[in-house]
Amino acid sequence: MGDLVEIVDYDPGWPMEFARLGEALRAALGDVAVRIDHIGSTSVPGLAAKPVIDIQIAVRSFDPLEAFRTPLEHLGLVYRAGNPELTKRYFREAPGTRRTHVHVREHGSFSQQLPLLMRDFLRAHPGDTAEFARVKRRCAEESRDERQKYVEAKEPYVWDILRRADAWAQRLGWRPGQSDE
């Protein structure tokens, strides 16, 4: 058993939540953050999602860790040192506050570019967004109380989207636009 998987309709307030958080992050991090972006499903208008704001902070380097860890912890964010994804440093919301995931990645890295590409592709392709919402709802229904099972169930579809997004990026010469904050 794990976290309950709940997929809700898109909330037009999510970008405002991100803007508020992004402003606080920018004030705390200054030029340590090359860019701060709203990523994940809550960043795509019309996409049903788990009501979790995902934020990506791009930094020049993970070293020294304290350059971003200390300011983020001063905001109440909790550093998850045991995160198994070695291409990011991961923080969660302060206890008792809105569910938020903060992903710190090295600017220009594949892992930093990938969520921006997926977000931009879905923003530009409402049909794919609607299809992804249906897949997420079905996967959540099938694995309501098993978060890892939900993630694994939707993974093939996510990679299919990314394959299409890559082809789209190649045709367009896609590059990430301005930072969201």
Secondary structure in CASP SS format (residue, H / E / C, confidence):
PFRMAT SS
TARGET T0000
AUTHOR 0000-0000-0000
METHOD secondary structure of the structure
MODEL  1
M C 1.00
G C 1.00
D C 1.00
L C 1.00
V C 1.00
E C 1.00
I C 1.00
V E 1.00
D C 1.00
Y C 1.00
D C 1.00
P C 1.00
G C 1.00
W H 1.00
P H 1.00
M H 1.00
E H 1.00
F H 1.00
A H 1.00
R H 1.00
L H 1.00
G H 1.00
E H 1.00
A H 1.00
L H 1.00
R H 1.00
A H 1.00
A H 1.00
L H 1.00
G H 1.00
D H 1.00
V H 1.00
A E 1.00
V E 1.00
R E 1.00
I E 1.00
D E 1.00
H E 1.00
I E 1.00
G C 1.00
S H 1.00
T H 1.00
S H 1.00
V C 1.00
P C 1.00
G C 1.00
L C 1.00
A C 1.00
A E 1.00
K C 1.00
P C 1.00
V C 1.00
I E 1.00
D E 1.00
I E 1.00
Q E 1.00
I E 1.00
A E 1.00
V E 1.00
R C 1.00
S C 1.00
F C 1.00
D C 1.00
P C 1.00
L C 1.00
E H 1.00
A H 1.00
F H 1.00
R H 1.00
T H 1.00
P H 1.00
L H 1.00
E H 1.00
H H 1.00
L C 1.00
G C 1.00
L C 1.00
V E 1.00
Y E 1.00
R C 1.00
A C 1.00
G C 1.00
N C 1.00
P C 1.00
E C 1.00
L C 1.00
T C 1.00
K C 1.00
R E 1.00
Y E 1.00
F E 1.00
R E 1.00
E C 1.00
A C 1.00
P C 1.00
G C 1.00
T C 1.00
R C 1.00
R C 1.00
T E 1.00
H E 1.00
V E 1.00
H E 1.00
V E 1.00
R E 1.00
E E 1.00
H C 1.00
G C 1.00
S C 1.00
F H 1.00
S H 1.00
Q H 1.00
Q H 1.00
L H 1.00
P H 1.00
L H 1.00
L H 1.00
M H 1.00
R H 1.00
D H 1.00
F H 1.00
L H 1.00
R H 1.00
A H 1.00
H C 1.00
P H 1.00
G H 1.00
D H 1.00
T H 1.00
A H 1.00
E H 1.00
F H 1.00
A H 1.00
R H 1.00
V H 1.00
K H 1.00
R H 1.00
R H 1.00
C H 1.00
A H 1.00
E H 1.00
E H 1.00
S C 1.00
R C 1.00
D C 1.00
E C 1.00
R H 1.00
Q H 1.00
K H 1.00
Y H 1.00
V H 1.00
E H 1.00
A H 1.00
K H 1.00
E H 1.00
P H 1.00
Y H 1.00
V H 1.00
W H 1.00
D H 1.00
I H 1.00
L H 1.00
R H 1.00
R H 1.00
A H 1.00
D H 1.00
A H 1.00
W H 1.00
A H 1.00
Q H 1.00
R H 1.00
L H 1.00
G C 1.00
W C 1.00
R C 1.00
P C 1.00
G C 1.00
Q C 1.00
S C 1.00
D C 1.00
E C 1.00
END
